[in-house]
Amino acid sequence: MPKVTQAQEWLWKPAMIEYNYCCGGCGSPIDLEYDHIIPRCKGGSDSVANIQILCHHCNQHKGKTLFPKVAPRMPESTIANIVANRKEFVYAVRAFKKSIKG
């Protein structure tokens, strides 16, 4: 669990419950971070509706794009499934980034 300040605690707990304590991108239950769906640098808020749970790997690939909110998953129990899901997520993010560039 990442360092979460008291001010952020009210965002973290509901998001973790909604996302079944795992990454919405790949299903990994480790190295989790909260992600602003609409990045704060692009006008996004610190509201529960603008937060999703991603692992560090998926969050880094999403970056500051306006990629749509990912649906919660069930936690994956094998590394092979997590890796396959990560590849799928990364390809989806890349395709989205390419589509908005024109």
N, C-alpha and C positions, 0 to 999 in steps of 0.2 A: 504494500500500500504506500503510495507516495506521501510526502509530507503535505498535510492539509491543515491550513490555519483554521482557527475557530470560526472566522468569518466565512470560510469555504465549506465548513462541515455541513451546513444546511443544504448545499448543492450535492455533495458527495454521497451521502447516505441514500437519498431517494433515487439518484441515478444508478447506484450500485444495485439496489433492489430491482429497479426496472430492467437492468441489463444482466440480471442473474449472476452477478459477481464475476462477469467475464467480458472480454472484448466483443463489441458488436461487429467488428470487422472479421475476426478469425476464430473467436471462441476461446482464446487463451485466458486462463484464470490468473496469469502472472504478469508483472510489470505493467499494471494498469494505470491509466491516467484519465483525467476528465478532459474532454475536448469541447470547445465551443463550436457548435454547428455553423453558426455565422461568427467568424472570428471577431474578436473585440476590435481589432485594427480596421475591420470593415463595417463597424457599427453594431456588432453583436453585443448582447447584454449578458450579465451574470445572472440569468434567470434559469430556473429548473428546466423550462421548455427549450432552452438553448444549449443544454448540456447533454453529451452522450459519453459513454465509456468506451475507450479504445486502449489497446496496449501501446507501448511506446513505438513499436515497429509500425503498426497501422497508422498511428497518429502522425508519425514522421512522414509517411507517404501521403497522407491527406494534406498535411501542411496547412496553408492559409486559404485553400480553395473553398468555394461555397458548395462543396460536395454535399448532396442531400443527406439527411439524417439516416443512419443505418438502423435496421430493425434489430431488436435484442435477439440473441442466440442462446442456446443452451451451452453450457461449458463443454468443451471438447476434452476427451480423456487421453487421446494419443497425439504424439508429436506429428505423425504423418497427416492427420486430419487438420491440425493447426496450420502446418506448412501449406497444405493444399488450399485451405481457406484464405490464407494470407496472399497466396499467388492470385487467387480469384479477386480479392479485394484490391490488390495493387493494380491489376489489369483494369478493373472497373474505374478506379481513380484516374489512371492514365488516359483511358478512353474519354472520361468526362473532361479532363483538362484539355485534351486535344479538341473535343467538340466545342468548347467555349472559345478557343483560340481561333477557330474558323478554318 
